[in-house]
Amino acid sequence: MMKGSPASIRTVSTENHRMDLLDRFAELLCPTLLLRAEVSKGGIVGPEVVALASANPRVKVVTVPNADHDIHRGQFDGFMAAVEPFLKD
């Protein structure tokens, strides 16, 4: 985790022929939680994805404060603070 970089994550996504499924957010019929880290901290879910996801009322987008790409390891308490209430609903 400490040796990774945002650039390496982007490269892997690019080289793996990313599938553009962003328009599929509109098709989600079940409650969905999208956890993200701020892009400035290494997150790969940018504002354009947040806008698309947020257009569906079934999708809840949560930005975990101070998280990097590895949200559940770096900010476990913030991760759980978002996940537990979502699962209870």
PyMOL Python script that loads the backbone (N, CA, C, O; Angstrom):
from pymol import cmd

cmd.read_pdbstr("""\
ATOM      1  N   MET A   1       0.816  -1.180   0.000  1.00  0.00           N
ATOM      2  CA  MET A   1       0.000   0.000   0.000  1.00  0.00           C
ATOM      3  C   MET A   1       0.866   1.253   0.000  1.00  0.00           C
ATOM      4  O   MET A   1       0.535   2.220  -0.686  1.00  0.00           O
ATOM      5  N   MET A   2       1.934   1.262   0.729  1.00  0.00           N
ATOM      6  CA  MET A   2       2.761   2.453   0.843  1.00  0.00           C
ATOM      7  C   MET A   2       3.568   2.714  -0.424  1.00  0.00           C
ATOM      8  O   MET A   2       3.979   3.849  -0.668  1.00  0.00           O
ATOM      9  N   LYS A   3       3.797   1.693  -1.225  1.00  0.00           N
ATOM     10  CA  LYS A   3       4.620   1.856  -2.425  1.00  0.00           C
ATOM     11  C   LYS A   3       3.799   2.216  -3.653  1.00  0.00           C
ATOM     12  O   LYS A   3       4.363   2.552  -4.694  1.00  0.00           O
ATOM     13  N   GLY A   4       2.495   2.152  -3.549  1.00  0.00           N
ATOM     14  CA  GLY A   4       1.634   2.459  -4.687  1.00  0.00           C
ATOM     15  C   GLY A   4       1.550   3.956  -4.931  1.00  0.00           C
ATOM     16  O   GLY A   4       1.911   4.760  -4.071  1.00  0.00           O
ATOM     17  N   SER A   5       1.085   4.311  -6.077  1.00  0.00           N
ATOM     18  CA  SER A   5       0.902   5.722  -6.395  1.00  0.00           C
ATOM     19  C   SER A   5      -0.374   5.885  -7.217  1.00  0.00           C
ATOM     20  O   SER A   5      -0.806   4.947  -7.887  1.00  0.00           O
ATOM     21  N   PRO A   6      -0.975   7.070  -7.167  1.00  0.00           N
ATOM     22  CA  PRO A   6      -2.162   7.289  -7.992  1.00  0.00           C
ATOM     23  C   PRO A   6      -1.886   7.057  -9.474  1.00  0.00           C
ATOM     24  O   PRO A   6      -2.746   6.559 -10.201  1.00  0.00           O
ATOM     25  N   ALA A   7      -0.681   7.418  -9.921  1.00  0.00           N
ATOM     26  CA  ALA A   7      -0.333   7.221 -11.334  1.00  0.00           C
ATOM     27  C   ALA A   7      -0.334   5.739 -11.699  1.00  0.00           C
ATOM     28  O   ALA A   7      -0.760   5.374 -12.795  1.00  0.00           O
ATOM     29  N   SER A   8       0.136   4.887 -10.798  1.00  0.00           N
ATOM     30  CA  SER A   8       0.159   3.452 -11.107  1.00  0.00           C
ATOM     31  C   SER A   8      -1.252   2.889 -11.194  1.00  0.00           C
ATOM     32  O   SER A   8      -1.526   2.027 -12.030  1.00  0.00           O
ATOM     33  N   ILE A   9      -2.141   3.364 -10.347  1.00  0.00           N
ATOM     34  CA  ILE A   9      -3.535   2.915 -10.398  1.00  0.00           C
ATOM     35  C   ILE A   9      -4.170   3.329 -11.718  1.00  0.00           C
ATOM     36  O   ILE A   9      -4.861   2.537 -12.359  1.00  0.00           O
ATOM     37  N   ARG A  10      -3.934   4.580 -12.122  1.00  0.00           N
ATOM     38  CA  ARG A  10      -4.493   5.049 -13.397  1.00  0.00           C
ATOM     39  C   ARG A  10      -3.929   4.235 -14.566  1.00  0.00           C
ATOM     40  O   ARG A  10      -4.664   3.895 -15.494  1.00  0.00           O
ATOM     41  N   THR A  11      -2.650   3.927 -14.527  1.00  0.00           N
ATOM     42  CA  THR A  11      -2.019   3.166 -15.603  1.00  0.00           C
ATOM     43  C   THR A  11      -2.633   1.778 -15.715  1.00  0.00           C
ATOM     44  O   THR A  11      -2.930   1.318 -16.818  1.00  0.00           O
ATOM     45  N   VAL A  12      -2.823   1.116 -14.597  1.00  0.00           N
ATOM     46  CA  VAL A  12      -3.427  -0.216 -14.619  1.00  0.00           C
ATOM     47  C   VAL A  12      -4.824  -0.140 -15.233  1.00  0.00           C
ATOM     48  O   VAL A  12      -5.194  -0.984 -16.048  1.00  0.00           O
ATOM     49  N   SER A  13      -5.588   0.861 -14.843  1.00  0.00           N
ATOM     50  CA  SER A  13      -6.935   1.012 -15.404  1.00  0.00           C
ATOM     51  C   SER A  13      -6.882   1.248 -16.906  1.00  0.00           C
ATOM     52  O   SER A  13      -7.682   0.685 -17.654  1.00  0.00           O
ATOM     53  N   THR A  14      -5.968   2.058 -17.339  1.00  0.00           N
ATOM     54  CA  THR A  14      -5.835   2.371 -18.763  1.00  0.00           C
ATOM     55  C   THR A  14      -5.384   1.150 -19.556  1.00  0.00           C
ATOM     56  O   THR A  14      -5.939   0.857 -20.616  1.00  0.00           O
ATOM     57  N   GLU A  15      -4.396   0.447 -19.058  1.00  0.00           N
ATOM     58  CA  GLU A  15      -3.851  -0.701 -19.785  1.00  0.00           C
ATOM     59  C   GLU A  15      -4.796  -1.893 -19.794  1.00  0.00           C
ATOM     60  O   GLU A  15      -4.665  -2.777 -20.642  1.00  0.00           O
ATOM     61  N   ASN A  16      -5.735  -1.932 -18.876  1.00  0.00           N
ATOM     62  CA  ASN A  16      -6.691  -3.034 -18.836  1.00  0.00           C
ATOM     63  C   ASN A  16      -7.942  -2.735 -19.643  1.00  0.00           C
ATOM     64  O   ASN A  16      -8.982  -3.358 -19.430  1.00  0.00           O
ATOM     65  N   HIS A  17      -7.852  -1.799 -20.554  1.00  0.00           N
ATOM     66  CA  HIS A  17      -8.958  -1.469 -21.456  1.00  0.00           C
ATOM     67  C   HIS A  17     -10.242  -1.207 -20.670  1.00  0.00           C
ATOM     68  O   HIS A  17     -11.217  -1.954 -20.753  1.00  0.00           O
ATOM     69  N   ARG A  18     -10.201  -0.146 -19.927  1.00  0.00           N
ATOM     70  CA  ARG A  18     -11.313   0.235 -19.069  1.00  0.00           C
ATOM     71  C   ARG A  18     -12.649   0.169 -19.819  1.00  0.00           C
ATOM     72  O   ARG A  18     -12.783   0.673 -20.934  1.00  0.00           O
ATOM     73  N   MET A  19     -13.594  -0.445 -19.194  1.00  0.00           N
ATOM     74  CA  MET A  19     -14.947  -0.479 -19.736  1.00  0.00           C
ATOM     75  C   MET A  19     -15.689   0.739 -19.221  1.00  0.00           C
ATOM     76  O   MET A  19     -15.670   1.018 -18.022  1.00  0.00           O
ATOM     77  N   ASP A  20     -16.330   1.451 -20.097  1.00  0.00           N
ATOM     78  CA  ASP A  20     -17.066   2.631 -19.685  1.00  0.00           C
ATOM     79  C   ASP A  20     -18.485   2.213 -19.323  1.00  0.00           C
ATOM     80  O   ASP A  20     -19.344   2.046 -20.189  1.00  0.00           O
ATOM     81  N   LEU A  21     -18.708   2.049 -18.030  1.00  0.00           N
ATOM     82  CA  LEU A  21     -20.014   1.618 -17.542  1.00  0.00           C
ATOM     83  C   LEU A  21     -20.706   2.710 -16.736  1.00  0.00           C
ATOM     84  O   LEU A  21     -21.686   2.449 -16.039  1.00  0.00           O
ATOM     85  N   LEU A  22     -20.194   3.928 -16.833  1.00  0.00           N
ATOM     86  CA  LEU A  22     -20.716   5.000 -16.000  1.00  0.00           C
ATOM     87  C   LEU A  22     -22.195   5.266 -16.243  1.00  0.00           C
ATOM     88  O   LEU A  22     -22.923   5.612 -15.313  1.00  0.00           O
ATOM     89  N   ASP A  23     -22.638   5.110 -17.466  1.00  0.00           N
ATOM     90  CA  ASP A  23     -24.055   5.361 -17.753  1.00  0.00           C
ATOM     91  C   ASP A  23     -24.963   4.317 -17.104  1.00  0.00           C
ATOM     92  O   ASP A  23     -26.180   4.500 -17.060  1.00  0.00           O
ATOM     93  N   ARG A  24     -24.396   3.245 -16.608  1.00  0.00           N
ATOM     94  CA  ARG A  24     -25.188   2.183 -15.977  1.00  0.00           C
ATOM     95  C   ARG A  24     -25.655   2.559 -14.571  1.00  0.00           C
ATOM     96  O   ARG A  24     -26.522   1.888 -14.013  1.00  0.00           O
ATOM     97  N   PHE A  25     -25.092   3.626 -13.990  1.00  0.00           N
ATOM     98  CA  PHE A  25     -25.584   4.078 -12.686  1.00  0.00           C
ATOM     99  C   PHE A  25     -27.093   4.309 -12.728  1.00  0.00           C
ATOM    100  O   PHE A  25     -27.794   4.013 -11.761  1.00  0.00           O
ATOM    101  N   ALA A  26     -27.581   4.823 -13.818  1.00  0.00           N
ATOM    102  CA  ALA A  26     -29.006   5.120 -13.952  1.00  0.00           C
ATOM    103  C   ALA A  26     -29.864   3.859 -13.885  1.00  0.00           C
ATOM    104  O   ALA A  26     -31.048   3.935 -13.556  1.00  0.00           O
ATOM    105  N   GLU A  27     -29.285   2.712 -14.191  1.00  0.00           N
ATOM    106  CA  GLU A  27     -30.033   1.457 -14.225  1.00  0.00           C
ATOM    107  C   GLU A  27     -30.098   0.741 -12.883  1.00  0.00           C
ATOM    108  O   GLU A  27     -30.844  -0.226 -12.734  1.00  0.00           O
ATOM    109  N   LEU A  28     -29.328   1.203 -11.909  1.00  0.00           N
ATOM    110  CA  LEU A  28     -29.318   0.526 -10.618  1.00  0.00           C
ATOM    111  C   LEU A  28     -30.680   0.629  -9.949  1.00  0.00           C
ATOM    112  O   LEU A  28     -31.243   1.718  -9.834  1.00  0.00           O
ATOM    113  N   LEU A  29     -31.202  -0.498  -9.512  1.00  0.00           N
ATOM    114  CA  LEU A  29     -32.522  -0.553  -8.892  1.00  0.00           C
ATOM    115  C   LEU A  29     -32.466  -0.817  -7.392  1.00  0.00           C
ATOM    116  O   LEU A  29     -33.470  -0.672  -6.694  1.00  0.00           O
ATOM    117  N   CYS A  30     -31.301  -1.200  -6.903  1.00  0.00           N
ATOM    118  CA  CYS A  30     -31.170  -1.489  -5.479  1.00  0.00           C
ATOM    119  C   CYS A  30     -30.324  -0.396  -4.812  1.00  0.00           C
ATOM    120  O   CYS A  30     -29.541   0.279  -5.481  1.00  0.00           O
ATOM    121  N   PRO A  31     -30.481  -0.225  -3.506  1.00  0.00           N
ATOM    122  CA  PRO A  31     -29.646   0.750  -2.809  1.00  0.00           C
ATOM    123  C   PRO A  31     -28.168   0.416  -3.018  1.00  0.00           C
ATOM    124  O   PRO A  31     -27.746  -0.733  -2.889  1.00  0.00           O
ATOM    125  N   THR A  32     -27.407   1.438  -3.339  1.00  0.00           N
ATOM    126  CA  THR A  32     -25.986   1.267  -3.653  1.00  0.00           C
ATOM    127  C   THR A  32     -25.180   2.318  -2.917  1.00  0.00           C
ATOM    128  O   THR A  32     -25.550   3.492  -2.894  1.00  0.00           O
ATOM    129  N   LEU A  33     -24.084   1.897  -2.319  1.00  0.00           N
ATOM    130  CA  LEU A  33     -23.181   2.809  -1.627  1.00  0.00           C
ATOM    131  C   LEU A  33     -21.901   2.921  -2.436  1.00  0.00           C
ATOM    132  O   LEU A  33     -21.249   1.916  -2.717  1.00  0.00           O
ATOM    133  N   LEU A  34     -21.544   4.127  -2.805  1.00  0.00           N
ATOM    134  CA  LEU A  34     -20.293   4.390  -3.512  1.00  0.00           C
ATOM    135  C   LEU A  34     -19.391   5.178  -2.580  1.00  0.00           C
ATOM    136  O   LEU A  34     -19.601   6.368  -2.347  1.00  0.00           O
ATOM    137  N   LEU A  35     -18.392   4.501  -2.054  1.00  0.00           N
ATOM    138  CA  LEU A  35     -17.416   5.158  -1.189  1.00  0.00           C
ATOM    139  C   LEU A  35     -16.278   5.665  -2.054  1.00  0.00           C
ATOM    140  O   LEU A  35     -15.858   5.005  -3.004  1.00  0.00           O
ATOM    141  N   ARG A  36     -15.789   6.843  -1.713  1.00  0.00           N
ATOM    142  CA  ARG A  36     -14.693   7.409  -2.496  1.00  0.00           C
ATOM    143  C   ARG A  36     -13.748   8.181  -1.592  1.00  0.00           C
ATOM    144  O   ARG A  36     -14.100   8.605  -0.491  1.00  0.00           O
ATOM    145  N   ALA A  37     -12.543   8.343  -2.098  1.00  0.00           N
ATOM    146  CA  ALA A  37     -11.545   9.214  -1.468  1.00  0.00           C
ATOM    147  C   ALA A  37     -11.417  10.447  -2.347  1.00  0.00           C
ATOM    148  O   ALA A  37     -11.701  10.394  -3.543  1.00  0.00           O
ATOM    149  N   GLU A  38     -10.997  11.539  -1.765  1.00  0.00           N
ATOM    150  CA  GLU A  38     -10.766  12.740  -2.556  1.00  0.00           C
ATOM    151  C   GLU A  38      -9.664  12.459  -3.572  1.00  0.00           C
ATOM    152  O   GLU A  38      -8.672  11.804  -3.255  1.00  0.00           O
ATOM    153  N   VAL A  39      -9.842  12.951  -4.780  1.00  0.00           N
ATOM    154  CA  VAL A  39      -8.853  12.734  -5.842  1.00  0.00           C
ATOM    155  C   VAL A  39      -7.489  13.272  -5.415  1.00  0.00           C
ATOM    156  O   VAL A  39      -6.463  12.676  -5.744  1.00  0.00           O
ATOM    157  N   SER A  40      -7.463  14.376  -4.697  1.00  0.00           N
ATOM    158  CA  SER A  40      -6.196  14.961  -4.250  1.00  0.00           C
ATOM    159  C   SER A  40      -5.441  14.063  -3.284  1.00  0.00           C
ATOM    160  O   SER A  40      -4.241  14.241  -3.071  1.00  0.00           O
ATOM    161  N   LYS A  41      -6.140  13.102  -2.701  1.00  0.00           N
ATOM    162  CA  LYS A  41      -5.513  12.162  -1.764  1.00  0.00           C
ATOM    163  C   LYS A  41      -5.246  10.799  -2.407  1.00  0.00           C
ATOM    164  O   LYS A  41      -4.802   9.872  -1.729  1.00  0.00           O
ATOM    165  N   GLY A  42      -5.514  10.671  -3.709  1.00  0.00           N
ATOM    166  CA  GLY A  42      -5.269   9.404  -4.387  1.00  0.00           C
ATOM    167  C   GLY A  42      -6.508   8.684  -4.830  1.00  0.00           C
ATOM    168  O   GLY A  42      -6.418   7.603  -5.412  1.00  0.00           O
ATOM    169  N   GLY A  43      -7.659   9.249  -4.571  1.00  0.00           N
ATOM    170  CA  GLY A  43      -8.902   8.632  -5.014  1.00  0.00           C
ATOM    171  C   GLY A  43      -9.015   8.666  -6.529  1.00  0.00           C
ATOM    172  O   GLY A  43      -8.468   9.558  -7.176  1.00  0.00           O
ATOM    173  N   ILE A  44      -9.717   7.703  -7.090  1.00  0.00           N
ATOM    174  CA  ILE A  44      -9.857   7.634  -8.548  1.00  0.00           C
ATOM    175  C   ILE A  44     -11.286   7.900  -9.008  1.00  0.00           C
ATOM    176  O   ILE A  44     -11.574   7.840 -10.203  1.00  0.00           O
ATOM    177  N   VAL A  45     -12.180   8.194  -8.068  1.00  0.00           N
ATOM    178  CA  VAL A  45     -13.567   8.519  -8.416  1.00  0.00           C
ATOM    179  C   VAL A  45     -13.695  10.041  -8.379  1.00  0.00           C
ATOM    180  O   VAL A  45     -13.757  10.654  -7.314  1.00  0.00           O
ATOM    181  N   GLY A  46     -13.731  10.627  -9.566  1.00  0.00           N
ATOM    182  CA  GLY A  46     -13.760  12.074  -9.685  1.00  0.00           C
ATOM    183  C   GLY A  46     -15.161  12.652  -9.687  1.00  0.00           C
ATOM    184  O   GLY A  46     -16.143  11.918  -9.579  1.00  0.00           O
ATOM    185  N   PRO A  47     -15.255  13.969  -9.809  1.00  0.00           N
ATOM    186  CA  PRO A  47     -16.549  14.639  -9.735  1.00  0.00           C
ATOM    187  C   PRO A  47     -17.529  14.234 -10.830  1.00  0.00           C
ATOM    188  O   PRO A  47     -18.739  14.257 -10.607  1.00  0.00           O
ATOM    189  N   GLU A  48     -17.035  13.867 -11.999  1.00  0.00           N
ATOM    190  CA  GLU A  48     -17.944  13.455 -13.075  1.00  0.00           C
ATOM    191  C   GLU A  48     -18.657  12.148 -12.729  1.00  0.00           C
ATOM    192  O   GLU A  48     -19.827  11.968 -13.066  1.00  0.00           O
ATOM    193  N   VAL A  49     -17.957  11.247 -12.061  1.00  0.00           N
ATOM    194  CA  VAL A  49     -18.573   9.986 -11.626  1.00  0.00           C
ATOM    195  C   VAL A  49     -19.555  10.259 -10.487  1.00  0.00           C
ATOM    196  O   VAL A  49     -20.640   9.680 -10.445  1.00  0.00           O
ATOM    197  N   VAL A  50     -19.174  11.133  -9.575  1.00  0.00           N
ATOM    198  CA  VAL A  50     -20.062  11.492  -8.474  1.00  0.00           C
ATOM    199  C   VAL A  50     -21.363  12.064  -9.019  1.00  0.00           C
ATOM    200  O   VAL A  50     -22.441  11.728  -8.529  1.00  0.00           O
ATOM    201  N   ALA A  51     -21.274  12.921 -10.025  1.00  0.00           N
ATOM    202  CA  ALA A  51     -22.477  13.524 -10.612  1.00  0.00           C
ATOM    203  C   ALA A  51     -23.375  12.465 -11.247  1.00  0.00           C
ATOM    204  O   ALA A  51     -24.593  12.492 -11.069  1.00  0.00           O
ATOM    205  N   LEU A  52     -22.780  11.541 -11.979  1.00  0.00           N
ATOM    206  CA  LEU A  52     -23.565  10.481 -12.617  1.00  0.00           C
ATOM    207  C   LEU A  52     -24.216   9.574 -11.575  1.00  0.00           C
ATOM    208  O   LEU A  52     -25.392   9.227 -11.692  1.00  0.00           O
ATOM    209  N   ALA A  53     -23.450   9.194 -10.561  1.00  0.00           N
ATOM    210  CA  ALA A  53     -23.979   8.309  -9.522  1.00  0.00           C
ATOM    211  C   ALA A  53     -25.077   9.008  -8.731  1.00  0.00           C
ATOM    212  O   ALA A  53     -26.108   8.407  -8.430  1.00  0.00           O
ATOM    213  N   SER A  54     -24.860  10.261  -8.400  1.00  0.00           N
ATOM    214  CA  SER A  54     -25.809  11.006  -7.574  1.00  0.00           C
ATOM    215  C   SER A  54     -27.127  11.286  -8.287  1.00  0.00           C
ATOM    216  O   SER A  54     -28.126  11.606  -7.642  1.00  0.00           O
ATOM    217  N   ALA A  55     -27.135  11.169  -9.595  1.00  0.00           N
ATOM    218  CA  ALA A  55     -28.373  11.385 -10.349  1.00  0.00           C
ATOM    219  C   ALA A  55     -29.396  10.282 -10.080  1.00  0.00           C
ATOM    220  O   ALA A  55     -30.592  10.472 -10.305  1.00  0.00           O
ATOM    221  N   ASN A  56     -28.931   9.144  -9.605  1.00  0.00           N
ATOM    222  CA  ASN A  56     -29.831   8.040  -9.250  1.00  0.00           C
ATOM    223  C   ASN A  56     -30.109   8.129  -7.755  1.00  0.00           C
ATOM    224  O   ASN A  56     -29.175   8.027  -6.960  1.00  0.00           O
ATOM    225  N   PRO A  57     -31.357   8.316  -7.347  1.00  0.00           N
ATOM    226  CA  PRO A  57     -31.659   8.454  -5.914  1.00  0.00           C
ATOM    227  C   PRO A  57     -31.354   7.209  -5.089  1.00  0.00           C
ATOM    228  O   PRO A  57     -31.331   7.275  -3.860  1.00  0.00           O
ATOM    229  N   ARG A  58     -31.122   6.084  -5.742  1.00  0.00           N
ATOM    230  CA  ARG A  58     -30.788   4.847  -5.019  1.00  0.00           C
ATOM    231  C   ARG A  58     -29.302   4.757  -4.670  1.00  0.00           C
ATOM    232  O   ARG A  58     -28.886   3.898  -3.893  1.00  0.00           O
ATOM    233  N   VAL A  59     -28.515   5.657  -5.253  1.00  0.00           N
ATOM    234  CA  VAL A  59     -27.067   5.629  -5.027  1.00  0.00           C
ATOM    235  C   VAL A  59     -26.698   6.697  -4.009  1.00  0.00           C
ATOM    236  O   VAL A  59     -27.008   7.876  -4.180  1.00  0.00           O
ATOM    237  N   LYS A  60     -26.036   6.266  -2.957  1.00  0.00           N
ATOM    238  CA  LYS A  60     -25.525   7.194  -1.946  1.00  0.00           C
ATOM    239  C   LYS A  60     -24.015   7.274  -2.139  1.00  0.00           C
ATOM    240  O   LYS A  60     -23.321   6.258  -2.102  1.00  0.00           O
ATOM    241  N   VAL A  61     -23.518   8.479  -2.344  1.00  0.00           N
ATOM    242  CA  VAL A  61     -22.084   8.700  -2.526  1.00  0.00           C
ATOM    243  C   VAL A  61     -21.525   9.303  -1.248  1.00  0.00           C
ATOM    244  O   VAL A  61     -22.027  10.316  -0.761  1.00  0.00           O
ATOM    245  N   VAL A  62     -20.486   8.680  -0.708  1.00  0.00           N
ATOM    246  CA  VAL A  62     -19.846   9.179   0.512  1.00  0.00           C
ATOM    247  C   VAL A  62     -18.357   9.346   0.236  1.00  0.00           C
ATOM    248  O   VAL A  62     -17.687   8.416  -0.214  1.00  0.00           O
ATOM    249  N   THR A  63     -17.856  10.536   0.511  1.00  0.00           N
ATOM    250  CA  THR A  63     -16.424  10.793   0.452  1.00  0.00           C
ATOM    251  C   THR A  63     -15.880  10.615   1.859  1.00  0.00           C
ATOM    252  O   THR A  63     -16.267  11.345   2.772  1.00  0.00           O
ATOM    253  N   VAL A  64     -14.991   9.655   2.040  1.00  0.00           N
ATOM    254  CA  VAL A  64     -14.436   9.373   3.363  1.00  0.00           C
ATOM    255  C   VAL A  64     -13.283  10.357   3.613  1.00  0.00           C
ATOM    256  O   VAL A  64     -12.297  10.352   2.877  1.00  0.00           O
ATOM    257  N   PRO A  65     -13.403  11.193   4.641  1.00  0.00           N
ATOM    258  CA  PRO A  65     -12.372  12.194   4.906  1.00  0.00           C
ATOM    259  C   PRO A  65     -10.998  11.575   5.146  1.00  0.00           C
ATOM    260  O   PRO A  65     -10.864  10.559   5.829  1.00  0.00           O
ATOM    261  N   ASN A  66      -9.999  12.203   4.577  1.00  0.00           N
ATOM    262  CA  ASN A  66      -8.584  11.830   4.742  1.00  0.00           C
ATOM    263  C   ASN A  66      -8.238  10.449   4.206  1.00  0.00           C
ATOM    264  O   ASN A  66      -7.169   9.921   4.513  1.00  0.00           O
ATOM    265  N   ALA A  67      -9.117   9.859   3.417  1.00  0.00           N
ATOM    266  CA  ALA A  67      -8.854   8.528   2.864  1.00  0.00           C
ATOM    267  C   ALA A  67      -8.054   8.643   1.573  1.00  0.00           C
ATOM    268  O   ALA A  67      -8.146   9.633   0.847  1.00  0.00           O
ATOM    269  N   ASP A  68      -7.268   7.605   1.308  1.00  0.00           N
ATOM    270  CA  ASP A  68      -6.619   7.485   0.018  1.00  0.00           C
ATOM    271  C   ASP A  68      -7.340   6.372  -0.746  1.00  0.00           C
ATOM    272  O   ASP A  68      -8.444   5.981  -0.369  1.00  0.00           O
ATOM    273  N   HIS A  69      -6.733   5.869  -1.798  1.00  0.00           N
ATOM    274  CA  HIS A  69      -7.380   4.858  -2.628  1.00  0.00           C
ATOM    275  C   HIS A  69      -7.800   3.622  -1.826  1.00  0.00           C
ATOM    276  O   HIS A  69      -8.796   2.978  -2.157  1.00  0.00           O
ATOM    277  N   ASP A  70      -7.060   3.296  -0.795  1.00  0.00           N
ATOM    278  CA  ASP A  70      -7.308   2.096   0.010  1.00  0.00           C
ATOM    279  C   ASP A  70      -8.127   2.487   1.246  1.00  0.00           C
ATOM    280  O   ASP A  70      -7.634   2.427   2.373  1.00  0.00           O
ATOM    281  N   ILE A  71      -9.357   2.880   1.023  1.00  0.00           N
ATOM    282  CA  ILE A  71     -10.189   3.515   2.036  1.00  0.00           C
ATOM    283  C   ILE A  71     -10.311   2.685   3.313  1.00  0.00           C
ATOM    284  O   ILE A  71     -10.097   3.202   4.410  1.00  0.00           O
ATOM    285  N   HIS A  72     -10.646   1.428   3.179  1.00  0.00           N
ATOM    286  CA  HIS A  72     -10.928   0.619   4.372  1.00  0.00           C
ATOM    287  C   HIS A  72      -9.686   0.344   5.209  1.00  0.00           C
ATOM    288  O   HIS A  72      -9.800   0.059   6.402  1.00  0.00           O
ATOM    289  N   ARG A  73      -8.516   0.423   4.615  1.00  0.00           N
ATOM    290  CA  ARG A  73      -7.285   0.219   5.395  1.00  0.00           C
ATOM    291  C   ARG A  73      -6.781   1.519   5.999  1.00  0.00           C
ATOM    292  O   ARG A  73      -6.346   1.549   7.150  1.00  0.00           O
ATOM    293  N   GLY A  74      -6.838   2.579   5.232  1.00  0.00           N
ATOM    294  CA  GLY A  74      -6.288   3.844   5.697  1.00  0.00           C
ATOM    295  C   GLY A  74      -7.185   4.617   6.632  1.00  0.00           C
ATOM    296  O   GLY A  74      -6.700   5.344   7.500  1.00  0.00           O
ATOM    297  N   GLN A  75      -8.494   4.471   6.469  1.00  0.00           N
ATOM    298  CA  GLN A  75      -9.462   5.201   7.290  1.00  0.00           C
ATOM    299  C   GLN A  75     -10.596   4.255   7.689  1.00  0.00           C
ATOM    300  O   GLN A  75     -11.755   4.470   7.334  1.00  0.00           O
ATOM    301  N   PHE A  76     -10.245   3.219   8.425  1.00  0.00           N
ATOM    302  CA  PHE A  76     -11.216   2.191   8.779  1.00  0.00           C
ATOM    303  C   PHE A  76     -12.427   2.763   9.513  1.00  0.00           C
ATOM    304  O   PHE A  76     -13.563   2.388   9.220  1.00  0.00           O
ATOM    305  N   ASP A  77     -12.194   3.666  10.461  1.00  0.00           N
ATOM    306  CA  ASP A  77     -13.319   4.228  11.224  1.00  0.00           C
ATOM    307  C   ASP A  77     -14.262   5.002  10.308  1.00  0.00           C
ATOM    308  O   ASP A  77     -15.481   4.887  10.435  1.00  0.00           O
ATOM    309  N   GLY A  78     -13.711   5.787   9.389  1.00  0.00           N
ATOM    310  CA  GLY A  78     -14.535   6.521   8.433  1.00  0.00           C
ATOM    311  C   GLY A  78     -15.274   5.582   7.496  1.00  0.00           C
ATOM    312  O   GLY A  78     -16.427   5.825   7.139  1.00  0.00           O
ATOM    313  N   PHE A  79     -14.608   4.517   7.103  1.00  0.00           N
ATOM    314  CA  PHE A  79     -15.211   3.492   6.257  1.00  0.00           C
ATOM    315  C   PHE A  79     -16.425   2.885   6.963  1.00  0.00           C
ATOM    316  O   PHE A  79     -17.514   2.806   6.395  1.00  0.00           O
ATOM    317  N   MET A  80     -16.219   2.464   8.196  1.00  0.00           N
ATOM    318  CA  MET A  80     -17.307   1.836   8.951  1.00  0.00           C
ATOM    319  C   MET A  80     -18.426   2.826   9.264  1.00  0.00           C
ATOM    320  O   MET A  80     -19.596   2.446   9.312  1.00  0.00           O
ATOM    321  N   ALA A  81     -18.073   4.090   9.477  1.00  0.00           N
ATOM    322  CA  ALA A  81     -19.089   5.109   9.757  1.00  0.00           C
ATOM    323  C   ALA A  81     -20.014   5.297   8.560  1.00  0.00           C
ATOM    324  O   ALA A  81     -21.160   5.718   8.724  1.00  0.00           O
ATOM    325  N   ALA A  82     -19.537   4.992   7.376  1.00  0.00           N
ATOM    326  CA  ALA A  82     -20.393   5.084   6.172  1.00  0.00           C
ATOM    327  C   ALA A  82     -21.117   3.767   5.905  1.00  0.00           C
ATOM    328  O   ALA A  82     -22.294   3.769   5.543  1.00  0.00           O
ATOM    329  N   VAL A  83     -20.433   2.662   6.078  1.00  0.00           N
ATOM    330  CA  VAL A  83     -20.992   1.359   5.721  1.00  0.00           C
ATOM    331  C   VAL A  83     -22.072   0.880   6.691  1.00  0.00           C
ATOM    332  O   VAL A  83     -23.128   0.419   6.260  1.00  0.00           O
ATOM    333  N   GLU A  84     -21.816   0.986   7.991  1.00  0.00           N
ATOM    334  CA  GLU A  84     -22.770   0.442   8.959  1.00  0.00           C
ATOM    335  C   GLU A  84     -24.169   1.050   8.841  1.00  0.00           C
ATOM    336  O   GLU A  84     -25.144   0.301   8.778  1.00  0.00           O
ATOM    337  N   PRO A  85     -24.305   2.387   8.807  1.00  0.00           N
ATOM    338  CA  PRO A  85     -25.668   2.934   8.677  1.00  0.00           C
ATOM    339  C   PRO A  85     -26.319   2.552   7.356  1.00  0.00           C
ATOM    340  O   PRO A  85     -27.530   2.337   7.293  1.00  0.00           O
ATOM    341  N   PHE A  86     -25.517   2.470   6.303  1.00  0.00           N
ATOM    342  CA  PHE A  86     -26.064   2.073   4.999  1.00  0.00           C
ATOM    343  C   PHE A  86     -26.646   0.665   5.073  1.00  0.00           C
ATOM    344  O   PHE A  86     -27.739   0.414   4.565  1.00  0.00           O
ATOM    345  N   LEU A  87     -25.920  -0.248   5.702  1.00  0.00           N
ATOM    346  CA  LEU A  87     -26.379  -1.626   5.809  1.00  0.00           C
ATOM    347  C   LEU A  87     -27.594  -1.761   6.730  1.00  0.00           C
ATOM    348  O   LEU A  87     -28.417  -2.656   6.538  1.00  0.00           O
ATOM    349  N   LYS A  88     -27.712  -0.886   7.720  1.00  0.00           N
ATOM    350  CA  LYS A  88     -28.848  -0.934   8.638  1.00  0.00           C
ATOM    351  C   LYS A  88     -30.131  -0.463   7.957  1.00  0.00           C
ATOM    352  O   LYS A  88     -31.227  -0.901   8.308  1.00  0.00           O
ATOM    353  N   ASP A  89     -29.987   0.429   6.983  1.00  0.00           N
ATOM    354  CA  ASP A  89     -31.177   0.951   6.263  1.00  0.00           C
ATOM    355  C   ASP A  89     -31.663  -0.089   5.343  1.00  0.00           C
ATOM    356  O   ASP A  89     -32.648   0.123   4.637  1.00  0.00           O
TER     357      ASP A  89
END
""", "prot")
cmd.dss("prot")
cmd.show_as("cartoon", "prot")
cmd.util.cbc("prot")
cmd.orient("prot")
